Amino acid sequence: MNIQLTKEQLETLVKLVYLGNRMANDWRTDDILEEYDEVESLVLASAQKHGLGDLVEFEEDSGKALPSGELEEKMAEITDLYNDNTFWDQLIYRMADRDYVRKYGEDSLEELYTEQGIERERPLVERYEKEFNEHGLDRLEVRRDN
């Protein structure tokens, strides 16, 4: 299969593949998704051949194409923003889900993603959005019940 791309489109593809592989594999240790690494290496090797060598470095032993430090630096702002937004969204919804179960019981989880459940949870989500928007983590505490 062949895909025709301009140099600018290839650079965008490199960035997208980098982000995708990072999301899929950066947190893994023993269970790396090799097919993602392989595709990333193929796209990076193609990028190097087409004048985007600054985005690529090669592993000495295997000759495998890897993201360069420059590519990682270029993508740092996007990954930092993604991580920050994901953190806050996850914190808000996990806290709201916890409070939802406390208020409506464990069996209520089945209805959480129904129209009724979403309406019931909305005030809990809004409360945490307001709290974290105004105070960040400053007022978040882990209680120790001794």
TORBAKOL-474415 format. One record per residue: y, z, x of N, C-alpha, C in turn. Coordinates in steps of 0.2 Angstrom, whole numbers, plus 5000, padded with zeros to 4 digits. Atoms other than C-alpha are relative to their C-alpha. Example, Ala and Ser with C-alpha at 12.3 -4.5 7.8 and 13.67 -1.06 7.14 Angstrom:
<recs>
(rec (4994 5000 5004) (4978 5039 5062) (5006 5000 5004)) (rec (4994 4999 4996) (4995 5036 5068) (5005 5003 4996)) 
</recs>
This chain:
<recs>
(rec (4994 5000 5004) (5000 5000 5000) (5006 5000 5004)) (rec (4994 5000 4997) (5017 4996 5006) (5006 5001 4996)) (rec (4994 4998 5004) (5034 5003 5000) (5006 4998 5005)) (rec (4994 5002 4997) (5050 4995 5005) (5006 5005 4999)) (rec (4994 4995 5001) (5064 5007 5009) (5005 4998 5005)) (rec (4994 5001 4996) (5081 5006 5017) (4999 5006 5005)) (rec (5000 4994 4995) (5084 5018 5033) (5002 5006 4996)) (rec (4997 4995 5004) (5094 5029 5021) (4994 5003 4996)) (rec (5005 4998 5005) (5080 5030 5008) (4994 5003 5004)) (rec (5005 4997 4996) (5067 5033 5022) (5002 5007 5002)) (rec (4997 4993 4998) (5078 5048 5028) (4999 5005 4994)) (rec (5001 4996 5006) (5078 5055 5011) (4993 5001 4998)) (rec (5008 4999 5001) (5059 5053 5009) (4998 5005 5005)) (rec (5002 4995 4995) (5057 5062 5025) (5002 5007 4998)) (rec (4997 4994 5002) (5068 5076 5019) (4995 5003 4994)) (rec (5004 4998 5006) (5058 5077 5002) (4993 5002 5002)) (rec (5007 4998 4998) (5041 5077 5011) (5000 5006 5004)) (rec (4999 4994 4996) (5047 5090 5023) (5000 5006 4995)) (rec (4999 4995 5005) (5053 5101 5008) (4993 5002 4996)) (rec (5007 4999 5004) (5036 5098 4998) (4995 5003 5005)) (rec (5005 4997 4996) (5025 5102 5013) (5002 5007 5002)) (rec (4998 4994 4999) (5035 5117 5017) (4999 5005 4994)) (rec (5001 4996 5006) (5034 5124 4999) (4992 5001 5000)) (rec (5007 5000 5001) (5015 5120 4999) (4996 5004 5006)) (rec (5004 4998 4995) (5010 5126 5016) (5004 5006 5005)) (rec (4997 4995 4995) (5023 5138 5025) (4998 5007 4999)) (rec (5002 4993 5002) (5017 5154 5017) (4992 5000 5002)) (rec (5008 5000 4999) (4998 5149 5021) (4999 5002 5007)) (rec (5003 4999 4993) (4988 5155 5036) (4994 4996 5001)) (rec (5006 5003 4999) (4970 5150 5035) (4998 4994 4995)) (rec (5002 5004 5005) (4970 5139 5020) (5005 4994 4999)) (rec (4995 5005 5000) (4983 5125 5025) (4997 4994 4996)) (rec (5002 5006 5004) (4983 5110 5013) (5001 4994 5005)) (rec (5000 5005 4995) (4978 5097 5026) (5003 4994 4998)) (rec (4998 5007 5002) (4982 5082 5015) (5007 5000 5000)) (rec (4993 5000 5000) (5000 5088 5014) (5003 4999 5007)) (rec (4998 5000 4993) (5001 5090 5033) (4999 4992 5002)) (rec (5002 5007 4998) (4993 5072 5035) (5006 4995 4997)) (rec (4995 5004 5003) (5005 5064 5023) (5007 5001 5004)) (rec (4994 4998 4997) (5020 5073 5031) (5000 4996 5007)) (rec (5001 5003 4994) (5014 5067 5048) (5001 4992 5000)) (rec (5000 5007 5001) (5012 5049 5042) (5007 4998 4999)) (rec (4993 5002 5002) (5030 5048 5035) (5004 5002 5006)) (rec (4996 4999 4994) (5037 5056 5050) (4999 4995 5006)) (rec (5002 5005 4995) (5028 5044 5062) (5004 4994 4998)) (rec (4997 5006 5003) (5035 5030 5051) (5008 5001 5001)) (rec (4993 4998 4999) (5053 5038 5052) (5002 4999 5007)) (rec (4998 5001 4993) (5052 5038 5071) (5000 4993 5002)) (rec (5000 5007 4998) (5047 5020 5072) (5006 4996 4997)) (rec (4994 5004 5003) (5062 5015 5061) (5006 5003 5001)) (rec (4993 4997 4998) (5076 5024 5070) (5002 5007 4998)) (rec (4998 4994 5002) (5075 5041 5064) (4996 5006 5004)) (rec (5004 4996 4995) (5067 5049 5080) (5003 5007 5000)) (rec (4997 4993 4999) (5079 5064 5079) (4997 5005 4995)) (rec (5003 4996 5005) (5070 5070 5064) (4992 5002 5001)) (rec (5007 4999 4998) (5053 5070 5073) (4999 5002 5007)) (rec (5002 4998 4993) (5044 5078 5087) (4992 4999 5000)) (rec (5007 5002 5000) (5026 5075 5092) (4996 5006 5004)) (rec (5004 4995 4997) (5013 5088 5096) (4996 4997 5006)) (rec (5003 5003 4993) (5007 5086 5114) (4992 4998 4999)) (rec (5008 5000 5000) (4988 5089 5111) (4998 4994 4996)) (rec (5003 5005 5005) (4985 5078 5095) (5005 4994 4999)) (rec (4996 5005 5002) (5000 5067 5095) (5003 5000 4993)) (rec (4998 5000 5007) (5003 5072 5077) (5008 5001 5000)) (rec (4993 5000 5001) (5021 5069 5071) (5002 5007 4996)) (rec (4998 4993 5003) (5030 5086 5066) (5007 4999 4999)) (rec (4993 4999 5001) (5047 5090 5059) (5004 5003 5006)) (rec (4996 4998 4994) (5060 5092 5073) (5004 5006 4998)) (rec (4995 4994 5001) (5071 5107 5075) (5006 4997 4996)) (rec (4994 5002 5004) (5085 5096 5069) (4999 4999 4993)) (rec (5001 5001 5007) (5077 5091 5053) (5000 5007 4996)) (rec (5001 4993 5003) (5073 5110 5050) (5007 5002 4999)) (rec (4993 4997 5001) (5092 5114 5053) (5003 4996 4994)) (rec (4997 5003 5006) (5097 5100 5041) (4998 5002 4994)) (rec (5002 4997 5006) (5087 5107 5028) (5000 5007 4998)) (rec (5000 4993 5001) (5090 5125 5030) (5005 5002 4994)) (rec (4996 4998 5005) (5104 5126 5018) (4997 4999 4993)) (rec (5003 5001 5006) (5094 5118 5004) (4994 5005 4999)) (rec (5005 4996 5000) (5079 5129 5008) (5003 5007 4999)) (rec (4997 4993 5001) (5090 5145 5009) (5002 5001 4992)) (rec (4998 4999 5007) (5098 5141 4992) (4994 5000 4995)) (rec (5006 5000 5004) (5081 5137 4984) (4997 5007 5000)) (rec (5003 4993 4999) (5074 5154 4991) (5004 5005 4996)) (rec (4995 4995 5003) (5089 5164 4985) (4999 4999 4992)) (rec (5000 5001 5007) (5089 5156 4968) (4993 5002 4997)) (rec (5007 4998 5002) (5070 5158 4966) (4999 5008 5000)) (rec (5000 4993 5000) (5071 5176 4971) (5003 5003 4994)) (rec (4996 4997 5006) (5084 5181 4958) (4996 4998 4994)) (rec (5003 5002 5007) (5075 5171 4944) (4993 5004 5000)) (rec (5007 4996 5000) (5058 5179 4949) (5001 5007 4998)) (rec (4998 4993 5001) (5066 5196 4950) (5002 5002 4993)) (rec (4997 4999 5007) (5075 5195 4933) (4994 4999 4995)) (rec (5005 5001 5005) (5060 5188 4924) (4994 5005 5000)) (rec (5005 4996 4999) (5047 5199 4931) (5002 5007 4998)) (rec (4997 4993 5003) (5058 5215 4927) (5000 4999 4992)) (rec (4999 5001 5008) (5061 5208 4909) (4993 5000 4997)) (rec (5007 5000 5003) (5042 5204 4907) (4997 5007 5000)) (rec (5002 4993 5000) (5038 5222 4913) (5003 5004 4994)) (rec (4997 4997 5005) (5050 5229 4901) (4998 4998 4993)) (rec (5002 5003 5006) (5044 5218 4887) (4993 5003 4998)) (rec (5007 4997 5001) (5026 5225 4889) (5001 5007 4999)) (rec (4998 4993 5001) (5033 5243 4890) (5002 5001 4992)) (rec (4997 4999 5007) (5042 5240 4873) (4995 4998 4995)) (rec (5004 5003 5006) (5030 5229 4863) (4992 5001 5001)) (rec (5007 4999 4998) (5013 5233 4872) (4997 4995 5003)) (rec (5004 5005 4996) (5000 5224 4882) (4998 4994 4996)) (rec (5002 5005 5004) (4994 5214 4868) (5006 4995 4998)) (rec (4994 5004 5001) (5012 5207 4866) (5001 4994 5005)) (rec (4999 5005 4995) (5010 5196 4881) (4997 4993 4998)) (rec (5003 5006 5003) (5000 5183 4871) (5006 4996 4997)) (rec (4995 5003 5004) (5016 5180 4861) (5007 4999 5005)) (rec (4994 5000 4996) (5028 5181 4876) (5004 4993 5001)) (rec (4998 5007 4999) (5030 5162 4878) (5001 4996 4993)) (rec (4999 5003 5007) (5032 5159 4859) (5007 5001 4998)) (rec (4993 5000 5002) (5048 5157 4850) (5002 5007 4999)) (rec (4999 4993 5001) (5047 5175 4844) (5001 5004 5006)) (rec (5000 4996 4994) (5043 5182 4861) (5006 4998 5004)) (rec (4994 5002 4997) (5057 5172 4869) (5006 5003 4998)) (rec (4994 4997 5003) (5069 5179 4857) (5000 5007 5001)) (rec (5000 4992 4998) (5063 5197 4860) (5002 5001 5007)) (rec (4999 4999 4993) (5064 5195 4878) (5007 4998 5003)) (rec (4993 5002 4998) (5081 5187 4879) (5005 5005 5002)) (rec (4995 4995 4999) (5091 5203 4878) (4998 5004 5007)) (rec (5002 4997 4993) (5080 5210 4893) (5002 4996 5006)) (rec (4998 5004 4995) (5083 5195 4903) (5008 5000 5001)) (rec (4992 5000 5000) (5102 5195 4899) (5002 5007 5004)) (rec (4998 4994 4997) (5103 5213 4904) (4999 5000 5008)) (rec (5001 5000 4993) (5095 5210 4921) (5004 4995 5004)) (rec (4996 5005 4997) (5105 5194 4924) (5007 5004 5001)) (rec (4994 4996 4999) (5121 5205 4921) (5000 5005 5006)) (rec (5001 4995 4995) (5115 5219 4932) (5000 4997 5007)) (rec (5000 5003 4993) (5111 5208 4947) (5005 4996 5002)) (rec (4994 5003 4999) (5126 5197 4945) (5005 5004 5002)) (rec (4995 4995 4999) (5137 5212 4945) (4999 5004 5007)) (rec (5002 4995 4995) (5128 5223 4958) (4995 4998 5005)) (rec (5005 5002 4995) (5115 5213 4967) (4994 5005 5000)) (rec (5005 4995 5000) (5102 5225 4973) (5002 5007 5001)) (rec (4997 4993 4998) (5114 5240 4976) (4997 5005 4995)) (rec (5002 4995 5005) (5107 5249 4960) (4993 5000 4999)) (rec (5007 5001 5001) (5089 5244 4961) (4997 5006 5005)) (rec (5004 4995 4997) (5078 5259 4966) (4993 5000 4999)) (rec (5007 4999 5001) (5060 5262 4968) (4999 5008 4999)) (rec (5000 4993 5002) (5056 5278 4959) (4993 5003 5003)) (rec (5006 4997 4998) (5043 5290 4967) (4998 5006 4996)) (rec (5002 4995 5004) (5034 5300 4955) (4995 5005 5004)) (rec (5005 4996 4997) (5026 5315 4964) (4998 5006 4996)) 
</recs>
